[in-house]
Amino acid sequence: MSFLGYLTIGLCIIWAIPEIRNTNRRRSKVPSSDKDRHSLLVVMAANYISIAAAVVIKLVPAADGSIGAVKMLSPFLGYLGCIVMILGMVIRWRAITTLKQQFTIDVAIVEGHKLVDTGLYAIIRHPAYLGGQLTLLGLGLALENWLSLLILFVLPMAAHLYRISVEEKVLVDHFASAYEDYMKRTKRLIPGVF
């Protein structure tokens, strides 16, 4: 295995540890399955399925790994992917630490919930999801396989957009016009674009 392969695996481990920790420790205390509308399950399934499929496509096809392989830009594309993974993790971790105890993995309103519009949240409404998407995009680039990249982008993005719609409905219901005003001055995931 190449240095790039070990680096990619190392970054995946560094990414997975806090995600597993959050899954086990950051659930809301009040049952909220009606608010979450299974969006946590949808996001987790999309992420796990796309990661598994992307790795299988990279490692298994025709024993020579040629299906979807991008050899022309190797290893530059792989190292670029690792940089994008790191950027995604930093954005996600910063978004989570900005929310502090208000961050839960399921859609919920916690006691004393306040609208956060500082830091990354002053620019976009869902930086934690942007960070997750960038990490997956980086993994797709690091795998140097366009088919893996496509799977790692499309399936999780669809799940995140569903999750965002569920979350924003709950936030509008809770914060009313304050959240609607916040929506008017910010974008969901990409500053000034979307």
One Martini backbone bead per residue (centre of mass of N, CA, C, O) as a GRO file, in nm:
protein
  194
    1MET     BB    1   0.100   0.034   0.018
    2SER     BB    2   0.067   0.357   0.011
    3PHE     BB    3   0.089   0.654   0.162
    4LEU     BB    4  -0.191   0.748   0.072
    5GLY     BB    5  -0.345   0.510   0.192
    6TYR     BB    6  -0.262   0.557   0.488
    7LEU     BB    7  -0.367   0.846   0.506
    8THR     BB    8  -0.662   0.786   0.447
    9ILE     BB    9  -0.708   0.593   0.680
   10GLY     BB   10  -0.625   0.785   0.906
   11LEU     BB   11  -0.845   0.999   0.846
   12CYS     BB   12  -1.087   0.811   0.888
   13ILE     BB   13  -1.028   0.760   1.187
   14ILE     BB   14  -1.030   1.056   1.281
   15TRP     BB   15  -1.328   1.092   1.188
   16ALA     BB   16  -1.479   0.848   1.334
   17ILE     BB   17  -1.443   0.889   1.638
   18PRO     BB   18  -1.626   1.146   1.686
   19GLU     BB   19  -1.876   1.028   1.547
   20ILE     BB   20  -1.919   0.796   1.745
   21ARG     BB   21  -1.928   0.965   1.999
   22ASN     BB   22  -2.174   1.138   1.917
   23THR     BB   23  -2.374   0.904   1.884
   24ASN     BB   24  -2.346   0.822   2.199
   25ARG     BB   25  -2.362   1.143   2.342
   26ARG     BB   26  -2.563   1.345   2.135
   27ARG     BB   27  -2.837   1.297   2.242
   28SER     BB   28  -3.132   1.371   2.315
   29LYS     BB   29  -3.331   1.372   2.608
   30VAL     BB   30  -3.570   1.410   2.420
   31PRO     BB   31  -3.792   1.263   2.253
   32SER     BB   32  -3.780   1.313   1.864
   33SER     BB   33  -3.898   1.140   1.621
   34ASP     BB   34  -4.104   1.345   1.504
   35LYS     BB   35  -3.885   1.563   1.427
   36ASP     BB   36  -3.666   1.385   1.272
   37ARG     BB   37  -3.791   1.185   1.056
   38HIS     BB   38  -3.538   0.983   1.016
   39SER     BB   39  -3.279   1.156   0.933
   40LEU     BB   40  -3.052   1.010   1.075
   41LEU     BB   41  -3.085   0.741   0.931
   42VAL     BB   42  -3.048   0.850   0.645
   43VAL     BB   43  -2.762   0.964   0.680
   44MET     BB   44  -2.621   0.710   0.784
   45ALA     BB   45  -2.690   0.526   0.548
   46ALA     BB   46  -2.567   0.697   0.323
   47ASN     BB   47  -2.280   0.698   0.432
   48TYR     BB   48  -2.225   0.390   0.460
   49ILE     BB   49  -2.300   0.305   0.173
   50SER     BB   50  -2.107   0.496   0.018
   51ILE     BB   51  -1.844   0.403   0.144
   52ALA     BB   52  -1.863   0.105   0.074
   53ALA     BB   53  -1.897   0.138  -0.232
   54ALA     BB   54  -1.639   0.304  -0.288
   55VAL     BB   55  -1.437   0.091  -0.186
   56VAL     BB   56  -1.522  -0.141  -0.364
   57ILE     BB   57  -1.473   0.001  -0.635
   58LYS     BB   58  -1.169   0.047  -0.581
   59LEU     BB   59  -1.077  -0.265  -0.494
   60VAL     BB   60  -1.241  -0.492  -0.680
   61PRO     BB   61  -1.233  -0.431  -0.975
   62ALA     BB   62  -1.091  -0.651  -1.187
   63ALA     BB   63  -0.823  -0.644  -0.988
   64ASP     BB   64  -0.709  -0.350  -1.125
   65GLY     BB   65  -0.893  -0.086  -1.067
   66SER     BB   66  -1.024   0.054  -1.347
   67ILE     BB   67  -1.296   0.131  -1.248
   68GLY     BB   68  -1.291   0.480  -1.244
   69ALA     BB   69  -1.009   0.550  -1.278
   70VAL     BB   70  -0.761   0.815  -1.190
   71LYS     BB   71  -0.439   0.832  -1.329
   72MET     BB   72  -0.347   1.111  -1.439
   73LEU     BB   73  -0.358   1.262  -1.127
   74SER     BB   74  -0.163   1.082  -1.000
   75PRO     BB   75  -0.145   1.176  -0.660
   76PHE     BB   76  -0.272   1.459  -0.647
   77LEU     BB   77  -0.573   1.391  -0.599
   78GLY     BB   78  -0.531   1.242  -0.329
   79TYR     BB   79  -0.405   1.482  -0.171
   80LEU     BB   80  -0.638   1.672  -0.213
   81GLY     BB   81  -0.843   1.494  -0.064
   82CYS     BB   82  -0.704   1.515   0.214
   83ILE     BB   83  -0.738   1.819   0.241
   84VAL     BB   84  -1.049   1.816   0.222
   85MET     BB   85  -1.095   1.639   0.467
   86ILE     BB   86  -0.969   1.829   0.674
   87LEU     BB   87  -1.152   2.068   0.619
   88GLY     BB   88  -1.418   1.922   0.688
   89MET     BB   89  -1.349   1.852   0.981
   90VAL     BB   90  -1.300   2.138   1.084
   91ILE     BB   91  -1.578   2.250   1.020
   92ARG     BB   92  -1.743   2.050   1.184
   93TRP     BB   93  -1.606   2.091   1.462
   94ARG     BB   94  -1.662   2.395   1.478
   95ALA     BB   95  -1.969   2.378   1.465
   96ILE     BB   96  -2.007   2.202   1.718
   97THR     BB   97  -1.858   2.392   1.924
   98THR     BB   98  -2.048   2.634   1.883
   99LEU     BB   99  -2.312   2.483   1.995
  100LYS     BB  100  -2.248   2.277   2.196
  101GLN     BB  101  -2.524   2.156   2.369
  102GLN     BB  102  -2.709   2.195   2.102
  103PHE     BB  103  -2.575   1.949   1.995
  104THR     BB  104  -2.738   1.700   1.800
  105ILE     BB  105  -2.806   1.411   1.612
  106ASP     BB  106  -3.086   1.493   1.661
  107VAL     BB  107  -3.372   1.647   1.609
  108ALA     BB  108  -3.370   1.927   1.842
  109ILE     BB  109  -3.489   2.088   2.134
  110VAL     BB  110  -3.335   2.243   2.383
  111GLU     BB  111  -3.276   2.365   2.670
  112GLY     BB  112  -3.228   2.697   2.598
  113HIS     BB  113  -3.255   2.752   2.309
  114LYS     BB  114  -3.046   2.914   2.066
  115LEU     BB  115  -2.968   3.129   1.823
  116VAL     BB  116  -2.706   3.069   1.595
  117ASP     BB  117  -2.500   3.357   1.432
  118THR     BB  118  -2.200   3.263   1.460
  119GLY     BB  119  -1.943   3.235   1.285
  120LEU     BB  120  -2.026   3.012   1.055
  121TYR     BB  121  -2.338   3.096   1.106
  122ALA     BB  122  -2.306   3.382   0.958
  123ILE     BB  123  -2.293   3.238   0.662
  124ILE     BB  124  -2.416   2.952   0.745
  125ARG     BB  125  -2.656   2.711   0.859
  126HIS     BB  126  -2.476   2.417   0.779
  127PRO     BB  127  -2.160   2.341   0.855
  128ALA     BB  128  -2.165   2.042   0.942
  129TYR     BB  129  -2.264   1.938   0.664
  130LEU     BB  130  -2.041   2.055   0.497
  131GLY     BB  131  -1.814   1.899   0.637
  132GLY     BB  132  -1.919   1.619   0.563
  133GLN     BB  133  -1.916   1.656   0.256
  134LEU     BB  134  -1.613   1.725   0.229
  135THR     BB  135  -1.508   1.461   0.343
  136LEU     BB  136  -1.636   1.280   0.125
  137LEU     BB  137  -1.509   1.421  -0.116
  138GLY     BB  138  -1.217   1.369  -0.029
  139LEU     BB  139  -1.238   1.063  -0.036
  140GLY     BB  140  -1.301   1.043  -0.337
  141LEU     BB  141  -1.033   1.172  -0.425
  142ALA     BB  142  -0.840   0.975  -0.271
  143LEU     BB  143  -0.943   0.722  -0.447
  144GLU     BB  144  -0.923   0.786  -0.752
  145ASN     BB  145  -1.254   0.777  -0.825
  146TRP     BB  146  -1.532   0.876  -0.991
  147LEU     BB  147  -1.745   0.677  -0.881
  148SER     BB  148  -1.689   0.721  -0.583
  149LEU     BB  149  -1.733   1.025  -0.585
  150LEU     BB  150  -2.028   1.021  -0.673
  151ILE     BB  151  -2.139   0.854  -0.436
  152LEU     BB  152  -2.016   1.045  -0.204
  153PHE     BB  153  -2.205   1.285  -0.299
  154VAL     BB  154  -2.507   1.217  -0.371
  155LEU     BB  155  -2.628   1.052  -0.137
  156PRO     BB  156  -2.553   1.243   0.105
  157MET     BB  157  -2.681   1.501  -0.013
  158ALA     BB  158  -2.970   1.403  -0.011
  159ALA     BB  159  -2.977   1.350   0.294
  160HIS     BB  160  -2.901   1.639   0.388
  161LEU     BB  161  -3.141   1.785   0.254
  162TYR     BB  162  -3.352   1.644   0.419
  163ARG     BB  163  -3.246   1.724   0.698
  164ILE     BB  164  -3.265   2.029   0.657
  165SER     BB  165  -3.574   2.041   0.619
  166VAL     BB  166  -3.641   1.930   0.897
  167GLU     BB  167  -3.480   2.130   1.074
  168GLU     BB  168  -3.607   2.398   0.968
  169LYS     BB  169  -3.892   2.343   1.063
  170VAL     BB  170  -3.825   2.333   1.366
  171LEU     BB  171  -3.692   2.619   1.381
  172VAL     BB  172  -3.937   2.779   1.285
  173ASP     BB  173  -4.132   2.682   1.505
  174HIS     BB  174  -3.952   2.797   1.741
  175PHE     BB  175  -3.839   3.098   1.618
  176ALA     BB  176  -3.969   3.195   1.369
  177SER     BB  177  -3.883   3.499   1.250
  178ALA     BB  178  -3.584   3.471   1.331
  179TYR     BB  179  -3.525   3.235   1.131
  180GLU     BB  180  -3.630   3.366   0.873
  181ASP     BB  181  -3.422   3.595   0.877
  182TYR     BB  182  -3.174   3.411   0.872
  183MET     BB  183  -3.244   3.283   0.595
  184LYS     BB  184  -3.221   3.554   0.430
  185ARG     BB  185  -2.892   3.602   0.516
  186THR     BB  186  -2.852   3.294   0.436
  187LYS     BB  187  -2.713   2.991   0.358
  188ARG     BB  188  -2.691   2.661   0.380
  189LEU     BB  189  -2.374   2.574   0.247
  190ILE     BB  190  -2.304   2.816   0.036
  191PRO     BB  191  -2.173   3.104   0.016
  192GLY     BB  192  -2.391   3.291  -0.192
  193VAL     BB  193  -2.549   3.023  -0.326
  194PHE     BB  194  -2.685   2.757  -0.113
   0.00000   0.00000   0.00000
